[in-house]
């Protein structure tokens, strides 16, 4: 069985922070290949991307690729750079509706608890304090109304970060290789179920 996997999103799709092995999409694809699937990966992630950038810069190529699996992780840059939650939700809905036309299952990853990231100590807490939850509520709402498959990185990260001192790379913001491995492990059960249908 072959899987045509298209990954959308930001630097975590690109793999910023890991010297090799890429971000979670590459690692997810290699796990699926180890499970005996033939997987083609098109990674359209762009470092620094916000939800609007995904809509304007990554959607057309996704639809053209005729995917059988799509993953999307976006929102952290919107959070840090002041996108209004309402605008974020609206853009995410537009992305979801467009992608539903491909017939491919869409796996959405919510925002990790960046208040627990090392970088949080270096920036004003107003940038993230009390803001992550409303963004994640918007993501959950879109997942429910549009029938997307949500992977709860937020809850997982609250256990993962204290337990995994090496989750973050040297910049204290992006995951390390180890962090991306854990991220792929978290997504694997959901993705494996969808591709085996």
C-alpha positions in Angstrom: 0.0 0.0 0.0 1.4 3.4 -0.9 0.9 6.6 1.0 1.3 10.1 -0.6 2.1 12.2 2.5 2.1 16.0 2.3 3.3 17.9 5.4 2.3 21.6 6.0 3.4 24.0 8.6 6.3 25.8 10.2 9.9 25.2 11.3 8.9 22.0 13.2 8.0 20.5 9.8 11.3 21.7 8.4 13.2 20.3 11.3 14.9 23.5 12.6 16.9 22.6 15.7 17.9 19.1 14.5 21.3 18.8 12.8 20.0 15.8 10.8 17.0 13.7 10.2 14.5 16.5 9.5 11.5 17.5 11.5 8.6 15.2 12.6 7.3 14.6 9.0 10.5 12.8 7.9 10.6 10.8 11.1 6.9 9.9 10.8 7.4 8.8 7.2 10.4 6.6 8.2 8.3 4.9 10.9 5.5 4.2 8.4 8.1 2.7 6.0 9.5 0.5 8.8 5.9 -0.7 9.2 6.0 -1.9 5.6 4.3 1.0 3.8 5.5 2.7 0.7 5.6 6.4 1.6 6.3 9.4 -0.6 6.7 12.6 1.4 6.3 16.2 0.1 7.3 18.5 2.9 6.0 22.0 2.3 6.8 23.4 5.7 8.4 26.8 5.9 10.3 28.2 8.9 8.5 31.1 10.5 5.2 30.3 8.8 2.0 31.5 10.3 -1.5 30.2 9.4 -1.9 32.8 6.7 1.4 31.7 5.1 0.1 28.1 5.0 -3.0 29.3 3.3 -1.3 31.5 0.7 1.9 29.6 0.2 1.4 25.8 0.9 -2.2 25.0 0.0 -2.1 25.1 -3.8 0.9 22.7 -4.0 -0.8 20.4 -1.5 -4.0 20.0 -3.6 -1.9 19.5 -6.7 0.1 16.7 -5.1 -3.1 14.6 -4.6 -2.2 13.5 -1.1 -3.6 10.5 0.7 -2.4 11.9 4.1 -1.9 15.5 5.2 -0.4 16.8 8.5 -0.5 20.4 9.7 1.3 21.9 12.6 0.9 25.7 12.8 0.2 28.3 15.4 3.3 28.9 17.5 4.5 31.7 15.2 0.9 33.2 15.3 1.1 33.1 19.1 4.5 34.8 19.4 3.8 37.4 16.6 0.4 38.5 17.8 -2.2 37.0 15.3 -5.7 37.5 16.8 -7.2 34.2 17.8 -10.4 34.9 15.7 -8.3 35.5 12.6 -6.3 32.4 13.3 -9.4 30.3 13.6 -10.9 31.7 10.4 -7.8 31.0 8.4 -7.6 27.5 9.8 -11.2 26.8 8.8 -10.4 28.0 5.2 -7.4 25.7 5.1 -9.4 22.7 6.4 -12.3 23.3 3.9 -9.9 23.5 1.0 -8.0 20.4 2.1 -11.2 18.4 2.6 -11.7 18.5 -1.2 -8.6 16.3 -1.6 -10.4 13.5 0.3 -7.2 12.9 2.3 -7.4 12.6 6.1 -5.9 15.8 7.8 -4.0 15.4 11.0 -3.8 18.6 13.0 -1.2 19.1 15.8 -2.0 21.7 18.4 0.5 24.0 20.1 2.9 22.6 22.7 3.0 24.3 26.2 5.7 26.8 25.2 5.4 28.3 28.7 7.5 25.3 29.7 10.1 25.8 27.0 13.5 27.2 28.1 13.0 30.3 25.8 10.0 31.3 27.9 12.3 32.5 30.6 13.9 35.0 28.1 10.8 36.6 26.7 8.0 38.7 28.3 5.4 36.3 29.7 2.6 38.4 28.0 3.7 36.8 24.7 2.3 33.4 25.8 0.8 33.6 29.3 -2.9 32.7 28.9 -2.7 32.8 25.1 -1.8 29.2 24.3 -5.1 27.8 25.6 -7.3 30.0 23.4 -5.3 29.1 20.3 -5.6 25.4 21.1 -9.4 25.9 21.8 -9.7 27.3 18.3 -7.7 24.4 16.8 -10.0 21.9 18.7 -13.1 23.7 17.5 -11.9 23.6 13.8 -11.0 19.9 14.2 -14.5 19.1 15.5 -16.5 21.1 13.0 -14.4 20.1 10.0 -13.8 16.4 11.0 -10.0 16.6 11.3 -7.9 14.3 13.4 -6.3 16.2 16.3 -3.1 15.1 18.0 -2.9 16.8 21.4 0.7 18.0 21.6 -0.2 20.4 24.4 -1.2 17.8 27.0 1.7 15.5 25.9 4.2 18.3 26.1 3.3 19.0 29.7 4.5 15.5 30.6 7.2 15.3 27.9 9.1 18.5 28.6 9.9 17.9 32.3 10.7 14.2 31.6 12.9 14.9 28.6 15.6 17.4 29.4 16.9 17.0 25.8 13.6 17.7 24.1 14.8 21.2 23.0 17.7 22.2 20.8 20.3 24.7 22.0 18.0 27.6 21.1 15.6 26.6 23.8 12.7 27.0 21.3 12.9 24.4 18.6 13.0 20.6 19.3 16.2 18.7 19.1 16.6 15.4 17.2 15.3 13.7 20.4 12.4 16.1 20.6 11.3 15.4 17.0 11.6 11.7 17.6 9.2 12.0 20.5 6.9 14.2 18.4 6.8 11.6 15.6 6.1 8.9 18.2 3.2 10.9 19.5 1.6 11.3 16.1 2.3 7.7 14.9 -0.8 5.9 16.4 -3.2 8.4 14.8 -1.5 8.4 11.5 -1.0 4.6 11.3 -4.8 4.1 11.9 -5.7 6.5 9.1 -3.3 5.1 6.5 -4.4 1.5 7.2 -8.0 2.3 6.5 
